[in-house]
Amino acid sequence: MKISISYPPLESPKGIPLLAQNRQFQWFNNPTYIYPMVPAHAATLLKENGYQVIWDDGIAENKTYEQWRKDILNQAPDIIAIETKTPVIKKHWSIINDVKNLSPDTKIILTGDHVTALPQESMENCKADFILTGGDYDFLMLNLINHLTRGKELEPGIWYRENGDTKNTGLFKLNHDLNELPFIDRDLTKWELYSEKNGNYKSTPGTYTMVGRDCWHAKCTFCSWTTTYPSFRTRTPEKLLDEIGMVIEKYKVKEIMDDTGTFPAGKWLHDFCTGMIERGYNKKINIHCNMRVNALRQEEYNLMAKAGFRFILYGVESANQSTLDRINKGTKVDDIPNACMTAKKAGLKPHLTVMMGYPWETKTDALQTVKLAKEIFKKGWADTLQATIIIPYPGTPLFRECKEKGWLLTEDWGRFDMREPVMRCPMTEQEIKELTQELYKVFLTPGYVMRRLLSVRNMDDMKFIKRGVSAITGHLTDFSNREKYS
């Protein structure tokens, strides 16, 4: 059986879709390609079990839709698996129906957080044959293919059609052992597509790992991946160390972004850092990770820096305690500057993510977030920042709250792309966009520019700054008050 794991091109004047491996979907004017870890594991599992696998990322390969369509005809896969998200679900429905008209015998699998939250919707609106719910769709995909070819019993979490009716095998379970996953076949999954155009990388080539699924807090009311990963699991530190050793030796990778929602802490982190140092990997590669602002002490940051960590990403979200409490962030406002200062003291480079447009925040509240971000950057405690408009994805507690309180301005899923607010808010849309742009302007202050120029030590530093300038320009365009796209 031939299986294509595919990202069909999604041509739009909005830019390049950040779909794969992304908890909150965005269109980027400045192309960024993120290595999709779970689909890559699915491809590897299928290949190791004797199936023919096609890795078909039409987005990262810059295919036109017509090129992609012709490739489908030429490759003639028995099954096409597509990962989807809320803002592009309607586009995927149209593509699926087109493929089924083009090749009626080809089976289509849909995966992702949107179809996990609303599986029946997609079964009714397109001709997809299967929906895999939950985040372990690499394991579920292998199970489904083994069922179709070898008669294996289906696991929970699979939706399918039978005699014109829609059926399912029940609620998905996250009971798979991540340590049983093979290392991703990076040649099969064309890792080079994702090795250069990524704003996180200072030195290239870079690549991704994902040791955990997904965040050990897993309570933030806005996060779409709480829908697919309501519980947290990891591989062992040794497994990740072995994988890092492999990509260093085989692919000469210089940087790794581990995209676990929150990187493991405590003893796990200590053992991993110690292993990095003992194996000498800390002298060969830099590591980036996501972390919570209240998770670590100075000695832990110091150990991470010694172990090769460089870039550390914090989900700040807001500088208003009432907002942090309402979204169940589990952090205090004071934790934000303290974490940045402590990480910076250890030699790490903090990156902040912030959101605007909460239904309960006034402009005065939002300005508090802008003020805190500016203060942190003025003191040199953070290096980069990403600002977005908060979106209530189906399946999240925030979406349910919106439905209960009548906050939604629209349920046109195509507008849930962080380009505009879709919830009622004390601020106007123009004010929200202007404040989002204002956050990006922290990069344009003389003090920040001077620090970045003084930090230049080599050509990699220059290239990183150049990519950063391009990204900032793109983000300012992302949130401009221009005419809405259809």
KARA-V714468 format. One line per field, one symbol per residue. ss: DSSP state (@ for helix, = for strand, . for the rest). psi: psi as a letter, one per 20 degrees, with the letter a starting at -180 (. if undefined). A space follows every 10 residues. Layout:
ss->???
psi->???
This chain:
ss->.======... .....===.. .....===.. ......@@@@ @@@@@@@@.. .======... ....@@@@@@ @@@@@...== ===..@@@@@ @@@@@@@@@@ @@....==== =.@@@@@.@@ @@@@@....= ==....@@@@ @@@@@@@@@@ .......=== ==..====.. .......@@@ .......... @@@@...... .....====. .==....... ....@@@@.. ..==..@@@@ @@@@@@@@@@ @...====.. .....@@@@@ @@@@@@@@@. @@@..===== =......@@@ @@@@@@..== =======... @@@@@@.... ..@@@@@@@@ @@@@@@..== ======.... ..@@@@@@@@ @@@@@@@@.. ...======. ......@@@@ @@@@@..=.. ..@@@..... ..=.....@@ @@@@@@@@@@ @@@@.@@@@@ @@@@....@@ @@@@@@@@@@ @@@@@@@@.. ......
psi->ppppoqnqpn pqihbppngp lphoqqppho ppppoogghh hggggggijj qpppomnhgh jkqrhhgggh hgghhlqhpp ppprrgijhh ghgggghggh hgnhipqppp rrhgighmhh ghhhirkqhq porriliggh gggghhghhj jqpqrqjpqr qoliqprrja pqpmjqohii prqpnhggjl hhhjigmpih pgqqqrrqrn hqogpigkip iiphihhhmi qpqrrqhhgh ghgghghggh ikqhqpookp gpqqabhggg hggghgghij hiiiqqqqrq qqikhqrghg ggggghijqg ppppnggqjp hhghghjlhk rqghhghggg ggghhijrnq pqpqqqkqii prhgghhhgg gggggghhik iqhrqpprpp pnqpiqhhgh hgghjkhphq kohijljjiq qjqqqhqrgg ggghhghhgh ihijqggggg gghiiphahh gghggghggg gggghhhhkq lrpqq.
